[in-house]
Amino acid sequence: MKYVNENKSKLRIGNNICLSGESGGGNLSLALTLKLKHNNELHLCNGVYALCPYIAGHWDQKKSNEGILGTSHIGKMPSSLRMAYGYSIKAFREKDPLSWMGFATIDDLRGFPRMVLSMNEADPFCDEGINFYRRAVKAGVNVEGKVLLGTDHANDLHWHLVPEIATTTARAMADFCANGSLIDRLPMPSPMVSTLKFLTNEELKLQVETYNKSNKVVRNVNGIVLDARVLQRYRNMAAVMKEIPRILKSKGGTEKEMLELVGLMAGKLPNNGKHTRKNKKKSWNDRVELSKLVGKARENLFNKYDLTSIYNARMNGRYETAVKLLSPGIQVDLIHDCIGKDSKNIIPMYVVRPENSGTDIPCFFYLHGGGMATLSSADGVFQAFARLIARQGVCVIMPEFRNSLNGTTLVPDVAQYPAGLNDWYDAFKYVNENKSKLRIGNNICLGGESGGGNLSLALTLKLKHNNELHLCNGVYALCPYIAGNWDQKKSNEGILGTSHIGKTPSSFFSLANAYSDTGVAERDPLCWMGFATINDLRDFPRTVISVNENDSLCDEGINFYRRAVKAGVNVEGRIVLGTGHASDMHWDYLPEITTTTARAIADFVANGFPLNRLPMPNPMESIIVTENMTSSSSIAKL
């Protein structure tokens, strides 16, 4: 490392020098970083990317050792663990972190450069890597963590066996190392024909089924630790909900009006001193009407006390700032040319692309979240994320569909399932039929977060039913909301795991009830893709399922991924550690993690097509620091 830093000119490299390695190399890359810290030389290292790090040595593998191991090692440690004895038994007994970084304390990790910890789901070393990630979060390190589903120890290095997963890892490492510098990538050969025809489909399915019987959902080791910035976002939102009613009172509002606004902002309608919840069991028309009444009553109080601009600044100001920062070099058009086939309704679409881009760039057909019931593609959070993805060199098209509960400025009408799905289908057909007009190529992929993840998967199934899968080049589903309003006190085999129990927001039930009265009861996969069978998923195009560790929807996404594997789908799965529901689309709070996700989406959509990326602004100084944020060490205590 010292030689490389002292001979950059000779080696023809720049100042972005990062450490990395897998397994023992992951341990060494972390240990070398600690050694640099001891020698006051951390300036020599621009970051650390550790893959499946082997950092806990030769612990008694029959025990769960808090802070070092979890439980992933029990009953499946390889005999090669004897290598630990050869490295240093003395250092292990002395708990020397320079030998085994599993012994590193929070104080050891303070001041570490930015890091990524990437683990493999079925790896015996998975939990020790997760624990290390959580310790780094507590130390205030700028760290990302992820678990690659369906992979064993260091599988994502084997391009000849898992080319898509290995390429995703290689690109993520290169982007991490570049740290914003533009990269000229070489074209990728296809390894599929030359190396992946060793097993018949039946042999492969048998191996997959055998493997899945012995591997359960990833366990939460010693309790989830959230990224401090995720906590800050949640706290800011909660503070706004409390602050606005107080401002109303400071402007002369009565105690009764203040209490009414508290209820209205929580979705409750005042009724003779009591509040009525929006998600109380009523007919769909009653729920829509109640939602309108809540919105109108809140609007009246906002207008009476001039609170609208204050609320928007507090709640949406960060998104608006993010949109401004991500807009240079981006062209945004709003078109109204698409007409729904059944209802003859106009389906507006945002077309977001790099300025002066070619006529054949890949396209990401982006379905926004909101439980199919609420929110709009015009909202700042989606506009910022679309621009972030477009900066990676692709075109992002965002249709505005009919919500099932709250109308939007672009589409005021509301309708239950299957209206929203039909709108997406008609819009997707329009995009495919107008590629020249939209200046996009043949690489068109579906994707979205939460309800948009459900819709993107459901739209793929609808394309399959209509023999139109050739129109879709892939699906990238983020934190998909695919199980509806199941009994949240039970673990439902094959649909839910346990991540939902005790922490599913009540708003999710309200959205599910609004979307469809019968979808769950009838187990309709086009309504809720959690009900899709293995046969439903056969022949699906390549797919990515990305879930958030602290999301109540996490396990249903993991279960769906496993069903797709059994169906023979070319599917990748990942768990983004330290994040809550859809956290990795909030560039204003989590710039590194969100940029990683946006780049992964763009690379997936491109599918080998060379991308011309735009330079990235630095959001840390322009957004994060402008708010009343404390130091990273203080945030870590939240």
Backbone hydrogen bonds, N-H to C=O, Kabsch-Sander energy under -0.5 kcal/mol:
donor,donor_aa,acceptor,acceptor_aa,energy
5,N,1,M,-2.1
6,E,2,K,-2.0
7,N,3,Y,-1.0
7,N,4,V,-0.6
8,K,5,N,-0.6
11,L,7,N,-2.3
12,R,8,K,-0.7
12,R,9,S,-0.7
13,I,8,K,-2.2
17,I,15,N,-1.6
18,C,16,N,-0.6
19,L,47,G,-2.7
21,G,49,Y,-1.3
23,S,51,L,-1.9
25,G,22,E,-2.4
27,N,23,S,-1.8
28,L,24,G,-2.6
29,S,25,G,-2.3
30,L,26,G,-1.7
31,A,27,N,-2.6
32,L,28,L,-3.0
33,T,29,S,-1.4
34,L,30,L,-1.9
35,K,31,A,-2.3
36,L,32,L,-2.5
37,K,33,T,-2.0
38,H,34,L,-2.5
39,N,35,K,-1.6
40,N,37,K,-1.8
41,E,36,L,-3.5
44,L,41,E,-2.1
45,C,42,L,-1.7
46,N,17,I,-3.4
46,N,44,L,-0.5
48,V,114,R,-1.9
49,Y,19,L,-2.4
50,A,48,V,-0.5
50,A,116,V,-2.6
51,L,21,G,-2.7
51,L,49,Y,-0.5
52,C,118,S,-3.6
54,Y,23,S,-2.0
55,I,53,P,-1.1
59,W,56,A,-0.6
61,Q,59,W,-0.6
63,K,60,D,-1.8
65,N,63,K,-0.7
66,E,64,S,-0.8
68,I,65,N,-2.0
69,L,65,N,-2.1
74,I,71,T,-1.2
76,K,73,H,-1.8
81,L,78,P,-1.7
82,R,79,S,-1.8
83,M,80,S,-2.5
84,A,81,L,-2.3
85,Y,82,R,-1.0
86,G,82,R,-1.1
87,Y,83,M,-1.4
88,S,84,A,-1.5
89,I,85,Y,-0.5
92,F,88,S,-1.3
93,R,89,I,-2.2
94,E,90,K,-1.7
95,K,92,F,-1.6
96,D,91,A,-2.5
99,S,96,D,-1.3
100,W,96,D,-2.5
102,G,55,I,-2.6
103,F,100,W,-2.1
104,A,101,M,-1.5
109,L,105,T,-1.6
110,R,106,I,-1.1
112,F,109,L,-2.0
115,M,142,N,-2.2
116,V,48,V,-2.1
117,L,144,E,-2.5
118,S,50,A,-2.6
118,S,116,V,-0.5
119,M,117,L,-0.5
119,M,146,K,-2.8
121,E,148,L,-2.3
122,A,151,T,-2.9
123,D,120,N,-1.7
126,C,123,D,-2.1
129,G,125,F,-1.6
130,I,126,C,-2.0
131,N,127,D,-2.8
132,F,128,E,-1.8
133,Y,129,G,-2.3
134,R,130,I,-2.2
135,R,131,N,-2.0
136,A,132,F,-2.3
137,V,133,Y,-2.1
138,K,134,R,-2.1
139,A,135,R,-1.3
140,G,137,V,-1.8
141,V,136,A,-2.3
143,V,141,V,-1.5
144,E,115,M,-2.2
146,K,117,L,-2.1
147,V,575,I,-2.2
148,L,119,M,-3.1
149,L,147,V,-0.7
149,L,573,G,-1.9
151,T,148,L,-1.0
155,N,152,D,-2.4
157,L,154,A,-1.7
158,H,155,N,-2.2
159,W,157,L,-1.4
161,L,158,H,-1.3
162,V,158,H,-3.0
166,A,162,V,-2.8
167,T,163,P,-2.4
168,T,164,E,-2.4
169,T,165,I,-2.2
170,A,166,A,-2.6
171,R,167,T,-2.6
172,A,168,T,-2.2
173,M,169,T,-2.4
174,A,170,A,-2.3
175,D,171,R,-2.7
176,F,172,A,-2.3
177,C,173,M,-2.5
178,A,174,A,-2.5
179,N,175,D,-1.9
180,G,175,D,-0.5
181,S,178,A,-1.6
185,R,183,I,-0.8
195,T,191,P,-1.8
196,L,191,P,-0.5
196,L,192,M,-1.9
204,L,200,T,-2.5
205,K,201,N,-2.6
206,L,202,E,-2.1
207,Q,203,E,-2.1
208,V,204,L,-2.5
209,E,205,K,-2.7
210,T,206,L,-2.3
211,Y,207,Q,-2.5
212,N,208,V,-2.7
213,K,209,E,-1.4
214,S,210,T,-0.7
214,S,211,Y,-1.1
215,N,212,N,-0.8
221,V,219,R,-0.8
222,N,220,N,-0.6
226,L,224,I,-0.5
227,D,578,G,-2.6
230,V,227,D,-1.1
231,L,227,D,-1.7
232,Q,228,A,-2.2
233,R,229,R,-2.0
234,Y,230,V,-2.3
235,R,231,L,-2.7
236,N,232,Q,-2.5
237,M,233,R,-2.3
238,A,234,Y,-2.3
239,A,235,R,-2.4
240,V,236,N,-2.1
241,M,237,M,-1.9
242,K,238,A,-1.3
243,E,239,A,-2.6
244,I,240,V,-2.2
246,R,242,K,-1.0
247,I,243,E,-2.3
248,L,244,I,-2.2
249,K,245,P,-1.9
250,S,246,R,-2.1
251,K,247,I,-1.3
251,K,248,L,-0.6
252,G,249,K,-1.7
253,G,248,L,-2.2
258,M,254,T,-2.2
259,L,255,E,-2.3
260,E,256,K,-2.4
261,L,257,E,-2.4
262,V,258,M,-2.0
263,G,259,L,-1.9
264,L,260,E,-2.7
265,M,261,L,-2.5
266,A,262,V,-0.6
266,A,263,G,-0.8
267,G,264,L,-1.6
268,K,263,G,-3.0
269,L,276,T,-2.2
271,N,274,K,-3.7
274,K,271,N,-1.5
276,T,269,L,-1.9
277,R,275,H,-0.5
278,K,267,G,-0.9
280,K,277,R,-1.0
287,R,283,S,-2.3
288,V,284,W,-2.5
289,E,285,N,-2.4
290,L,286,D,-2.6
291,S,287,R,-2.3
292,K,288,V,-2.1
293,L,289,E,-2.3
294,V,290,L,-2.5
295,G,291,S,-2.3
296,K,292,K,-2.7
297,A,293,L,-2.6
298,R,294,V,-2.3
299,E,295,G,-2.3
300,N,296,K,-2.4
301,L,297,A,-1.8
302,F,298,R,-2.6
303,N,299,E,-2.7
304,K,300,N,-2.4
305,Y,301,L,-1.8
306,D,303,N,-0.9
307,L,302,F,-3.0
308,T,302,F,-0.5
311,Y,307,L,-3.1
312,N,308,T,-2.8
313,A,309,S,-2.1
314,R,310,I,-2.3
315,M,311,Y,-3.3
316,N,312,N,-2.3
317,G,312,N,-0.7
317,G,313,A,-0.6
320,E,316,N,-2.4
321,T,317,G,-2.3
322,A,318,R,-2.5
323,V,319,Y,-2.7
324,K,320,E,-2.0
325,L,321,T,-2.3
326,L,322,A,-2.1
327,S,323,V,-0.7
327,S,324,K,-0.7
330,I,327,S,-2.6
331,Q,353,R,-3.3
333,D,351,V,-2.2
335,I,333,D,-0.6
335,I,349,M,-2.8
338,C,347,I,-0.5
340,G,345,N,-3.5
344,K,340,G,-0.9
347,I,338,C,-2.8
349,M,335,I,-2.3
350,Y,398,M,-2.5
351,V,333,D,-3.2
352,V,350,Y,-0.6
352,V,396,V,-3.3
353,R,331,Q,-2.3
353,R,351,V,-0.5
355,E,329,G,-3.0
357,S,354,P,-1.3
361,I,439,R,-0.6
363,C,443,N,-3.3
364,F,395,C,-3.2
365,F,363,C,-0.6
365,F,445,C,-3.4
366,Y,364,F,-1.0
366,Y,397,I,-2.2
367,L,365,F,-0.5
367,L,447,G,-3.1
368,H,366,Y,-0.6
373,A,370,G,-1.8
374,T,370,G,-1.7
379,D,376,S,-1.8
382,F,379,D,-0.6
383,Q,379,D,-2.4
384,A,380,G,-2.7
385,F,381,V,-1.7
386,A,382,F,-2.6
387,R,383,Q,-1.9
388,L,384,A,-2.3
389,I,385,F,-2.3
390,A,386,A,-2.5
391,R,387,R,-2.1
392,Q,389,I,-1.6
393,G,390,A,-2.2
394,V,389,I,-0.6
395,C,362,P,-2.8
396,V,352,V,-3.5
397,I,364,F,-2.2
397,I,395,C,-0.5
398,M,350,Y,-2.7
398,M,396,V,-0.5
400,E,348,P,-2.7
401,F,399,P,-0.6
403,N,401,F,-0.6
404,S,372,M,-1.2
405,L,373,A,-1.5
406,N,373,A,-2.7
407,G,405,L,-0.5
408,T,411,V,-2.4
415,A,403,N,-2.4
417,Y,515,Y,-2.9
419,A,416,Q,-2.4
422,N,418,P,-2.8
423,D,419,A,-2.4
424,W,420,G,-2.2
425,Y,421,L,-2.4
426,D,422,N,-2.7
427,A,423,D,-2.5
428,F,424,W,-2.7
429,K,425,Y,-2.4
430,Y,426,D,-2.2
431,V,427,A,-2.4
432,N,428,F,-2.1
433,E,429,K,-2.0
434,N,430,Y,-0.9
434,N,431,V,-0.8
435,K,432,N,-0.6
438,L,434,N,-2.4
439,R,435,K,-0.8
439,R,436,S,-0.6
440,I,435,K,-2.2
441,G,361,I,-2.4
444,I,442,N,-1.5
445,C,363,C,-2.5
445,C,443,N,-0.5
446,L,474,G,-2.6
447,G,365,F,-1.5
448,G,476,Y,-1.4
449,E,367,L,-0.6
450,S,478,L,-2.0
452,G,449,E,-2.3
453,G,450,S,-0.6
454,N,450,S,-1.8
455,L,451,G,-2.6
456,S,452,G,-2.2
457,L,453,G,-1.8
458,A,454,N,-2.7
459,L,455,L,-3.0
460,T,456,S,-1.4
461,L,457,L,-1.9
462,K,458,A,-2.4
463,L,459,L,-2.4
464,K,460,T,-2.1
465,H,461,L,-2.5
466,N,462,K,-1.6
467,N,464,K,-1.8
468,E,463,L,-3.4
471,L,468,E,-2.1
472,C,469,L,-1.7
473,N,444,I,-3.2
473,N,471,L,-0.5
475,V,542,R,-2.0
476,Y,446,L,-2.4
477,A,475,V,-0.5
477,A,544,V,-2.7
478,L,448,G,-2.9
478,L,476,Y,-0.5
479,C,546,S,-3.6
481,Y,450,S,-1.8
482,I,480,P,-1.1
486,W,483,A,-0.6
488,Q,486,W,-0.6
490,K,487,D,-1.5
492,N,490,K,-0.7
493,E,491,S,-0.8
495,I,492,N,-2.2
496,L,492,N,-1.8
501,I,498,T,-1.2
503,K,500,H,-1.8
504,T,500,H,-0.7
508,F,505,P,-1.4
509,F,505,P,-0.6
509,F,506,S,-0.6
510,S,506,S,-1.6
511,L,507,S,-2.3
512,A,508,F,-2.4
513,N,509,F,-2.6
514,A,510,S,-1.8
515,Y,511,L,-2.1
516,S,512,A,-1.7
522,E,518,T,-2.6
523,R,520,V,-1.0
524,D,519,G,-2.3
527,C,524,D,-1.0
528,W,524,D,-2.7
530,G,482,I,-2.7
531,F,528,W,-2.0
532,A,529,M,-1.5
537,L,533,T,-1.7
538,R,534,I,-1.1
540,F,537,L,-2.0
543,T,570,N,-2.3
544,V,475,V,-2.4
545,I,572,E,-2.6
546,S,477,A,-2.6
546,S,544,V,-0.5
547,V,574,R,-2.6
549,E,576,V,-2.0
550,N,579,T,-2.9
551,D,548,N,-1.8
554,C,551,D,-2.0
557,G,553,L,-1.5
558,I,554,C,-1.9
559,N,555,D,-2.9
560,F,556,E,-1.7
561,Y,557,G,-2.3
562,R,558,I,-2.2
563,R,559,N,-2.0
564,A,560,F,-2.3
565,V,561,Y,-2.1
566,K,562,R,-2.1
567,A,563,R,-1.4
568,G,565,V,-1.8
569,V,564,A,-2.5
571,V,569,V,-1.7
572,E,543,T,-2.5
573,G,149,L,-0.5
574,R,545,I,-2.0
575,I,147,V,-2.6
576,V,547,V,-2.9
577,L,145,G,-2.2
577,L,575,I,-0.9
579,T,576,V,-1.0
583,S,580,G,-2.2
585,M,582,A,-1.3
586,H,583,S,-1.8
587,W,585,M,-1.0
589,Y,586,H,-1.2
590,L,586,H,-3.0
594,T,590,L,-2.7
595,T,591,P,-2.2
596,T,592,E,-2.2
597,T,593,I,-2.0
598,A,594,T,-2.8
599,R,595,T,-2.7
600,A,596,T,-2.2
601,I,597,T,-2.4
602,A,598,A,-2.4
603,D,599,R,-2.7
604,F,600,A,-2.2
605,V,601,I,-2.8
606,A,602,A,-2.8
607,N,603,D,-2.1
609,F,606,A,-1.7
613,R,611,L,-0.8
614,L,391,R,-3.3
622,S,618,N,-0.9
623,I,619,P,-2.3
624,I,619,P,-1.3
625,V,620,M,-2.2
627,E,623,I,-0.6
627,E,624,I,-1.2
629,M,627,E,-2.7
635,I,631,S,-2.6
636,A,632,S,-2.1
637,K,634,S,-1.3
638,L,635,I,-2.2
